[in-house]
Amino acid sequence: MPPPLTRDPQLHRLWAVGMLMSLIRWLEILAFAVFTYDQTKSAFWVASLMMLRLLPLSLFGLAIGALASHMSRRSLLIVTHAGLFATSLLLLIVSALGAIEVWHLAVASFINGIVWAGDMPLRRALMGDLAGHGRMVQAMSLDAVVSNACRLIGPMLGGLLLAQGGLQAVLLCATLLYLPVLAALRGLADPPPAQTAATKPSVRDMLLGGLHTARASRPLQAILWITVLFNLFGWPVLSMIPVIGRDQLHLDPQGVGLLASVDGIGSLLGALALTSIARRLRHGPVYLGSVLLFLVLQVGFAWSHHVLLTSAILFVIGVAQAGFAVMQPTLVYNSVPADRRPAVMGLMTMCIGVAPLGFLSIGWLAERLGAPMAALACAVNGLIAVAFTWPLCRACFEVPRAAVAR
């Protein structure tokens, strides 16, 4: 009999890793973006850093999922996060020597993205195994709560550190935060043999298995397609917050950090609400509705010239993002049999991995039309894409056969 969800020490460790990695990630994203924009005055470069952070999801998502079938998830998590610690320490040394350049941040962003690509097939899949089907939504909601709490703190802390001590202070903070991450991972236990996959699929097997499962399930096709649309037309707009904050709202680095944290407040409160009411909601409508709300609010974000209005819009965008973030892994995990989950989780990671195209597109548009018009164009294109593929999108409302079988 597993301990209650909130008293399971293994889940506590996984939540702690997600929380601290979220803090480091958003601390770096904000600081790297402001530093890069101040150095280059290029919105394209700002978007490119985020693109490099996401590119590994499409390149290595399935490979990491396949590797997880051959190796201990715990060992993989320790090795990958130790690599991030070493990268952050090296950046700190280069910064202390006064030699830090934008390309150093670009390389670090790509390395960070490789580890991010393992979050779905490693940490979150392990979380699903520990929580089980009946507690999955609550486990993912609590994970989103702690992650979004640090996503709220991260940009504010990044802006404050950047304003007070420059990029070196940000890198020192990030390097120190990796120490408790590694301590939490070392205390993890591998799942018992009964929960370990009997077969050891290759990357090709993972890809074919995921595609075969998706072909047989229209709800799963809808979940994956909505993920693609969100990562092409929705999420990339958040990379324009530092650009719009600096140019359109005339904020300093600390003010940009505060603005970038507002959607984190919305995400935190949204995830908290889902923790208590998720069992009474239909997951599919919440998932699609969150994406539609995000895209509609994106139009307002593009048009706003007032800090308070922009902050209010970003707050509600954060709530919508929480609905998407919680329901996405929950729907995927509950839509397929246990033996197909690693393959489908890897396929989901590849769908998330289309985001670099979205970030490149919005960066290219921002260079030519300005950041507000780029955000508006992405929102309109996203809404048009949903309208043209509505019969497929609404299939996520259906109850998957795998869920019925339970």
N, C-alpha and C positions, 0 to 999 in steps of 0.2 A: 504493500500500500504506500504510494508516494506521499510525502508530507504535503500540507496545504501549500497552495501556489506561492503565497507571500512568505512562507517559511522554508522554502526549498533552497538550501545554500548553493546548489549548482546553478539554479536560475538567477540567484542573486549575483553570482560572479559574471554570468553572461550579460545581465542587465548593466552591471557596473562597467564592463568592457564597452558595451554599446554607448553608455552615457559618456564615458571619458573620451572615447574616440569621436563622438559627436562634438564634444567641447573642443577637442584639438582641431578637428576638421573645419568647423565654422570659424574658429579663431584664426586659422591659417587662411581660409578662403577670403575673409574680410581683409586681413592685413596684406596678403599677397595682392589682392585686387587694388587696394588703395595705393600701395607702393608702386605697383606696375603702372597704374594710370598716371601717377605723379611723375614717373620716370619717362613714360612714352607718350602720354596724352592720346592713347589709342584705345578706343572701346573694343576694337578687334582683339588686341592683345589681352585685355581683361577677360573677354569671353573665351579666348584660346586657352588660358590657364585652367578654366573650369572644364573645357573640352578635354584637355590632357588628363585631368583627374578622372574623367568618365570613360575615356577611350578604352582602357583595359577591361571594362565590363563586357564590351562586345568581343574583344580579342581573346580574353582569358577566362571568361565566365564558365564555359563548358569544360575547359581544361582543368580548372580548379575543382569543379564538381567531380570530374573523373578521377582526379588525384585524391580527392577525399574518400573515394571508394577503395583506394589502395593503401592509404595511410590513415593514421589516427587524426581525427579532426582537431583534437587538442594540440597535437604536435605541430600540425600545419598552422594553427592560429598562433602558437608561440613563435615559430620561425618567422612568419610574415610580420608580426608586430615587432619582433626584435630587429628586423630589417628596417622598419620605420623609425625605431629609436636611433639606430646607427645613422640613418639619413638625416634626421633632425639634428643630431649631435654634430655631424659634418657641416651642415648649413650654419649652425651656431658658430663653429670655429671660423668658417669663411667670413661670416658677418663680423666677428670680433676683429678679424684682420683688415676689415674695411674693403673687402674685395667682392662683396655680394652683388650679383647682377640678376637681371630678369630671367636669363636662361637657366640660372641655378634653380630658381623657383619653378620654372617650367619642368625641369627634370624631376624635382622633388614631388611636384603635383602628379606626374605620371606614375612614379613609384607608389605614392599614396593610393592612387587609383587601382593598382594591382591588388593591394590588400582589400580595398573597398569591394572589388569584384568577388572576393571570397566571403563577404558578409552573408549573402543569401544562401549559398550552398554549404557554408560551414557554420557560422554562429547561429543564424536564424533556423536552419534546419535542425541543428542540435537542440535549440530551444523548443521547436515543435515536437521532437522526440520526447523530451523531458516533460512537456506540458500535457501532451496527448490531445486527441480530437476535442474532447469536451471542454478543455481549458485553453484552447488555442487562441481564441479571440482575446480573452483576458490577458494572456501572457504577452501577445503582440501589442495590446493596448498599453500595458504597463511598460513594455520596452519603449514604445513611442513616447510615453510620458517622460521617462527619465532621459531619453535621448533629446527630446524637444526642450526639456528644462535646460540642458546644456547648450542646445542650439540657440536658446534665448540668451544665455549668458555669454556664449562664445563671441558673437560679433561685438557686444558691448565691451567685453574684456579686451578683444583685439584692438578696437578703436582706442580704448584708454591706454593700453600698453604702447601702441604705435605713437600716440600723441605725446606720451611722457618719456618713453625710452627708445623709440624707433623700432625698426624691425628686429634688432638684436634682442630686445626685451621680449618680443613675441616668441622668438625662436627658443629662448631660454625657458620660458613658461611651457611651451609645447614639449621640449625635451624632458623636463621634470615630470610632466604628466604621464609620459610613457612608462615610468617606473611602477606606479600602481596598476597600470594596465597589465604589464608583464607579471606582476605579483598575483593578480586575479586569475590570469590564464594558467599559471603554474599550479594553482589549487584546483583546477578542473579535473574531473574524472572522465575517462572514456566511457561511452555507453556500454552496457553489458552485451555479451555476445548475441543475445536474442534480438537486440536492436541493430546489430551490425549487418549490412547487406552481405548475402552469401556469395554473390557474383562480383567480379571486378571489371566493370565495363571500361572500354576505351573511350576516348573523346568521340570517335565516330559512332560507337554504340550509344553514347549519351545523346548525341545530336539526333540520330535516327529514332531512338526511343522517345525523345521529347516530341519530335515532329509527328510520329505515329500516334502518340497519345493526344496531341492537339488536334490532329485530323479527325479523330474519333469523337471529339467532344466540342460541340459548338459553344457552350458556355466558356470553356477554356480558351477557345479561339477569341471570343469577345474580350476576355480578361487580358490576354496578351496584346490584342490590337489596341485596346484603350491605353495600356501601358505605353505602347509605341507613340500614340498620339500625344499623351501627356508629356513624354520626354522629348518630343520634337517641337511642340508648340506651347507648352505651359511652363514647365520647370525652368527652361533657359532664361526666361524673363528676369528671374531673381538675380542673375549675374549682372543685370543693368542697374541694380540698386546703387552701387557705389558711383556709377557714372551719372545717373539722374540726381543722386544726392549732391554730388559735387557741382554739376553744371546747371541743373534746372532749379534745385532747391538751395544751392550755395551754402552747403554744410561743410564744417571742418571734419577731419578724420574721426573725432570722437562723436560728432553728430551723425556721421554716416554709420558708425557702429551701432548707435542707438536705433537709427532707422532700420538697419538690417536685422535687428533683433525683434522688431515688432511682429513679423510673421511667425517668429518662434514663440511669442506669447500666445498667439492664436492657435498654433499647433499644439502647444502644451495644454491649453484649456480644452481644445477639441479632443485630444487624446484622453484627458481625464474624464470628459463626458462619455466617451465611447467605452471606457473601462466599466462604467456602471450601467449603461443602457444598451450595449452592443447585442446582448442576447435577445432583445426585443425588436431589433431592427432587421430588415432584409438587407443582407450584405451587398448584393449586386446593385440595387438602386442607390445605396449610399456611395458605392464606388464610382459609378458613372455620374451621379449627381455632383459629387465633389469635383470631378474634372470639369464639368460644364460650368459650375460656379466659379472655379478658378479662372477659366478662360474669359467669362463675362467680366469679372472683376479686373482682369488684366487690361481691358479697354479703359476702365476708370483710372487705373494706375498710370497708363500712358498719358492721359489728358490732364491729370492733376498737377497744379503748380503750387499747391499749398501743403505745408509740412503735415498739418493735422489731418487733412483729408487723405493724403498719401498714407499716413500712418494707419488711419482707420481701414483703408482698403487693404493694406498689407496684413492687418490683423485678421480680417475675414478670409483673406487668401490663405493664411496660416491654418485657420480652422478647416478650410477645404482640403488643404494638403494633409492634415491629420487623418481625415476620412479616407483619402486615397492611400496613405502610407500604411494604415492599419488594415484596411480591407484587402489590399493587394496580396500580401503573403498569406493571409487567412484564406482567401478564395482559392488561391493556387494550391495551398496545402490540403484543403478540404475537397478539392475537385478531382483528385486523382488517387488511385490506390497507393498504398505505402511503398510498394516496390518501384513505382514510377516517379516518386517525388524527387529524387536527386536529378533525374534527367529533366523534369519539367522545371525545377528550380534553376537549373543551368540555362534552360531555354528562356526563362523569365529574365535572368541576368543579361542574356544577349539582347532581349527586347529593351531593357533599360539602357543597354549599351548603344542604342541609336542616338542617345542624348548628345554626343559630340557633334552630330550633324546639326542638331537644333542650336547648340551654342555657337558653332561656326556661322550658321545662317544669321542669327541675331547679331553677332559681332560684325559680320559683313554689312548687314543692313544698317547697323548703327553708325558705321563709318561713313555711309553715303547719305542716310536720311536722318540721322540723329537717333539717340536711344529711345525717346518716346515713340517715334513713328515705327521703329523696329519692333517694339513691344506690341504696338497696335496691330501691325501686319501679322505678327505671329498669332495673336488672339483671333483675328478674323479668319485666318487660314485654318486654325484649329477647329473653330466652330463650323466652318464649311465642310471640313473633313468628317466631323461627327455627323452632320446632316446627310452627307452623301452615303455614309456607311451605317446609317441608323439601324437597319434591320440586323446587321451583325452586332452593333454596340448593345442593343437592347437584349441580346441573347444572354448577357451576363445576369439578367433577372431570373433566368431559369435555374432550377435546382439540379446540379450535376448528378449523373447516375451514381457516381462514387459516393456522394453524400446520402443518397436515397438508400444505397446498399447497407449503410450503417444502421 
